[in-house]
Amino acid sequence: MFKLEHTDKAARAGRLKLKHGIVPTPIFMPVGTLGVVKTMSSEDLKEIGFPIILSNTYHLWLRPGIEAIEYFKGLHSFMNWGGNILTDSGGFQVFSLALLRKITDEGVTFQSHIDGSRHFFSPENVMDMQKKFGVDIMMVLDECIGYPADKDYAQKSTNRTIEWAKRSRDHYKKNDPQMFCIVQGGMYEDLRQDCARRLVDLDFAGYAIGGLSVGEENDLMYNMISASTAFLPVNKPRYLMGVGEPVDILNAVERGIDMFDCVMPTRNARNGGLFTSKGNVSIKKSEYSLNDEPLDEDCECFVCKNYSKGYLHHLFKNKEMLGLRLNTYHNLSFFYKLMNDIRSAIIRDNFLLFKKDFLEKYVCTT
């Protein structure tokens, strides 16, 4: 159940009640594709404060497999995670396989990227898989198309996504776990609007916006977000899939988005890219080797309280595993704080000023 608590123009602050606790929104969900947020323990994520993470049906189906997760009585028990879990349906992963899959109205046949074995995903069996995982939010199967895309194919794909959503809803009519559908339509405003209208008629617990951040320019992405949210229910959560750049998060919140996920904070961390209140830092640069300052003076995470830029540089240059963990812990702490600050600004009717102040300080230095 979602409760909208406050709005500041289109920006929204709310609370999403799930089986494993309350999720305050706007929220960023760390990505734990294989049931693990890379380099982080469940205790680390809890310490930072995250109430929800994301895992992926495609990857979990291949490794460790349904049987292993059922043996451990669900994904929460398997990874010792007491918070909420949302599982993506695998639609984007299938899209990325390109040469290894075939899409029909019945579903998707694909070859594993691991061993070449053949598998079939349908709207129905994807729901069954996620139910067996024991997650809190499960996403319906959708078709994600590339950019640019021919409008005729985009229309056909959008119709298929809507039909798959209907089949998912018909197959699994309960609301535990909650089921979210996905608005598609490529980069065509009218298709996005039509898709949103038709999915709303099916009455899902939440509505995601997919198929963005696939190579289009930012202004076009923002236009597609606005085109979609204009037709989504006020009293249901809105989730923008796979978008995580802080500037994009701020612009999406301004357009009414409540939930986000992205591999950016964890992937960048493993490559020496760190987020700070003043912009991005590439800790691999030699200029940090003799720097005794904390990474971010405005950050209260244990990394910034206890370790210098010089030490983080040393760890990264010498490929020490501790460096990857500390980098990731900090980046996730940055995103957690950013979302809390955004939420507080919305509640104070101060979001646009917060956004302006943030962007004035946030200069990319990589």
C-alpha positions, 0 to 999 in steps of 0.5 A, a space after each residue: 500500500 502506498 500513501 502519498 504524504 506531501 507534494 511540492 509541485 510534481 515532486 512527491 514524498 510518500 511511504 510504501 508499506 511492504 511485507 518487510 517494512 516501510 519504504 519512504 519515498 523518493 528512494 534509491 534501490 541498490 542493485 543486487 543482481 545475483 542476490 548480492 550488492 557487490 562487495 557489500 554484506 546485508 549488514 552493511 546495507 542495513 547499517 547505511 539504512 536501505 529498506 529495499 534492494 533490487 535483484 534480477 529474475 534472469 540472473 537468479 534463474 540461471 544462477 543459483 537457480 530456482 531449486 537452490 533459492 527454494 531450498 533456502 526458503 526464499 531469497 531473503 533467507 538465502 542472503 540473510 536480508 531482512 529488508 524488502 526485495 524487488 525483482 526485475 523480470 529480466 526484460 532488460 537483460 533479454 533485450 541486451 542479449 540481442 543475438 541470443 534471443 527470439 521474441 514472440 507474442 508467447 514470450 522470449 526464447 533465449 540462450 544463456 550468456 553463461 553456457 549457451 543453454 536455451 530457456 523460455 520466459 513467458 509472462 506467467 512463468 516469470 510471475 511464478 519464479 518471482 513468487 518462489 523467490 519470496 520477494 516483496 515486489 515483482 515486475 511483469 515481463 516487458 519488451 525493452 526496445 533500443 534507441 532509435 526504434 522504428 515507430 511501427 515496431 515500437 507500437 507493436 512492442 508496446 502492444 505486446 508489453 501491455 498484453 503481457 502485463 494483462 496475462 501476468 495480472 490474470 495469472 496472479 491476481 493476489 497482491 502479495 507480493 505486490 506486482 508492478 507493470 512497466 510503461 514502454 513506448 520507445 521515444 514516442 510520446 503518444 505511445 507512452 501515453 497510450 501505454 500508461 492509460 491502458 496499464 492503469 486500466 489493469 490496476 497494478 500496485 505500482 507503475 514503472 517506466 522502462 526503456 529509458 537511458 538506452 542512449 537517448 539524450 537527456 531532454 528526450 528522456 525527461 520528456 518521456 518521463 513527463 509523458 508517462 507520469 501525466 497519465 499514472 495514478 496519483 495514489 500509486 508508486 512510480 518507478 523509473 528503471 535503471 536511471 541513477 545519475 544524481 542529476 537525472 534523479 533530481 530531474 525525475 523527482 521533479 517530474 513525479 518519480 518515487 523509486 530508482 535503481 541503477 548499478 552506477 554507484 556500485 560499478 563506478 566504485 569498483 572502477 575508482 569513481 566516487 560521488 561527493 557533494 562537490 562532484 565526482 572524484 576519480 580516486 585512481 588519479 595520482 593527485 590524491 596520493 598525498 591527500 590527507 583529507 576525507 573524501 567528502 567533508 559533508 558525508 557522515 559515512 564511516 569511510 569519510 570519518 576514518 579514511 583519507 583520499 590518500 589511503 583510498 587511492 593507495 588501496 585502489 592502485 594496489 587492487 586491494 579488496 578493501 578499497 572496493 568495499 570502502 568505495 562502494 560503501 561510500 557511494 551507496 551512503 552518498 545515494 542514501 543521503 541524497 534521497 533523504 535530503 530530497 525527501 526532506 526538501 519536498 516535505 519543506 516545500 523546498 525541493 527546487 531550491 535544494 535542486 538548484 543548490 545541489 547542482 551549483 556545487 555538484 561539478 564533475 571533476 573526473 
